[in-house]
Every structure is written in structure tokens, then in C-alpha cells.
Amino acid sequence: MRILSSTTGFLGSHIYYVIEGLNTVIIDPGDAEIAEQIILEESLVVDQIILTHEHCDHSYGCIKIREKYNSKVVSSSACSANLKDERRNQSRYFEAFATVQERMICENPKGIKPFSTEADITFNEDIKIEWKGHVFYIRETPGHSEGSVCILLDNKYLFSGDTMMWGEPVNTRFTGGSRKMFEKISLPWLKTLDPDIHVYPGHLEEFELGERLKYPILQ
Amino acid sequence: MTNLEKYRNAFVEGLGVSEDQVDGLTFQAVPEWDSVGHMGLIAALEEAFDIIFDTDDIVDFSSFDKGKDILKKYDVVIE
């Protein structure tokens, strides 16, 4: 099994490709064109797309990739519900957000246009997906957004979306975010995991879970 | 609720500031009104007044007072 990554021009969000043979599960295809570069370079069959949360910098590309490669999108029910709403998936505001931000956040000149979509497979609380001898355990971790999840692969790798990043506290201030839910539900669960788990976050660099938990996650 | 009450409430709820901070408030004058807070404010205003802002107006919405002028374009009079 291999895990590849690429970085979009949308706030530097990461796309991850879990690859077994010529099959892949793609996590957070924020930019369809960038995702397609890898798909074509590696001659991949896209079995599934999993979203860590509904924000457009992570989800925008799933519509095109799903359609073109005949795959299914998996997300939490809350994420799917928010994907349908241009405000809740933040796509309505992305262009303005990119302008208001003092730093460059959108290096893709096409930007993100407002969109509405939904997942094909949804779940509440958690779900286990077996794929090519591997196990994805996906669990709701609200806080950064209502629909946020973390994806634990083979108990060794964690795709955390924006729930946990290196060097940055979790941002619970977006609409639908909740500091309370993060403290009550998500953080306690993250603390039960093996500290040697390698984390692939939604932005910034990869890290070991135990190292990150040594520092405050919340501001 | 009057439009002015709805407007003030949108600032309180959207930015997470207190009622007494709202008058004369400007973008980036408080930590809560950063770019993230700004989007929350815009969402709260859209919901309160059932409108959809143009992108340019979202970018130009730089203060409590300026916002009142912008809302006039959407036939919302704050008083």
C-alpha cells in the first residue's frame, strides 16, 4: 500500500491517495484537476472518495472526480447535509474570503464557484469500510465543522482533515463549528489513540499523533 | 424585532462579540472580526434579512456603519 499526497491552491489543502495496486481511495479531493493529475499519472481506478468535512477547499473536486471516475463519495450525514448548502460548505463565500484574507489563499485562478452536492454513502457516529485488505474506520469528530470526521486507516494512519494540524490550534469559529463539541467528543477520542499513529492533516505538515497531543489543540 | 435589533444581533451572534461592542465597530478592530469572523457575520446577516450579498459587498462591508449603507442596496433599512 502507498499513500501519496498533493496540495491544492485552495488554502494549501491536501489531497491524499491511498493506493493498493491500481486502485485508490481518495481523501478530500479539493481540486479535481490536481487530483486527476495523480489519477492519470498512476493509472488509478478510483474506488471511493472520502471527505473529512464539508468545507469547499476539501470537497470542491469530489463532484467532478465522482462523475468522471464513476466512484462514490463517503461522508458523515452532517457533512453531506452541509455539502448541499453553499453557505455551510463555504463555497458561497470563498471568493470574498480569498479577497478579505491578507495573505494569498487562492493560487488557483479559477477559484471555487458556489456549489451544492451530497455524499452517496453517509453514516452517523462511525463506520468501518473494508477495502483491498485494509480497514478504514471513520469516526465523527465535530468541532472544526459539524460534519468533520477523522479517518483511521489500519490503526496506523489518521487523516484528520482540519480537526488537528501541526502548529495550529483547531479553528472552531467557522459557522457550524463548536469548541464545546470538540472538547466533549473529539478530543477525548483522539487521546485514546496510539501516540505512534502517523497523522495526515488537511493542511500543513504530517506528524505523529503523540507529538501533537503534547501541545494544546484548542486556542 | 426591528431591523436595527436584527442588525445588532447579527453582529453579536455572527462575530461572538458583546452587545456593547457593536456600535461603530470596524473590521479587525477586535480579534473576533477577522476574516473568519467576517464570514460568520455575513452569514448571520444573510439569514437575518433573507438576502444574498454580492461578493463585492462582502469585501466592502468594513464596519457597522458602512454595513447599513450596503444593506440599503438590498432594500433593507436599518433603523
Contacts between the chains, C-beta under 8 A, distances in Angstrom:
chain1	res1	chain2	res2	distance
A	87	B	43	5.4
A	87	B	46	7.2
A	90	B	39	7.2
A	92	B	52	7.8
A	93	B	39	4.8
A	93	B	42	6.5
A	93	B	43	7.5
A	93	B	58	6.7
A	95	B	55	5.0
A	96	B	39	7.6
A	96	B	42	7.5
A	96	B	55	4.8
A	96	B	58	3.8
A	96	B	59	5.4
A	97	B	35	6.1
A	97	B	38	7.9
A	97	B	39	5.9
A	99	B	55	7.6
A	99	B	59	4.9
A	100	B	35	4.6
A	100	B	38	5.7
A	100	B	58	7.5
A	100	B	59	6.0
A	101	B	35	4.9
A	102	B	35	7.7
A	171	B	36	6.7
A	173	B	16	7.5
A	173	B	36	5.0
A	173	B	37	6.7
A	173	B	40	6.9
A	174	B	36	6.2
A	174	B	39	7.3
A	174	B	40	7.2
A	175	B	39	7.2
A	175	B	40	5.5
A	175	B	43	5.2
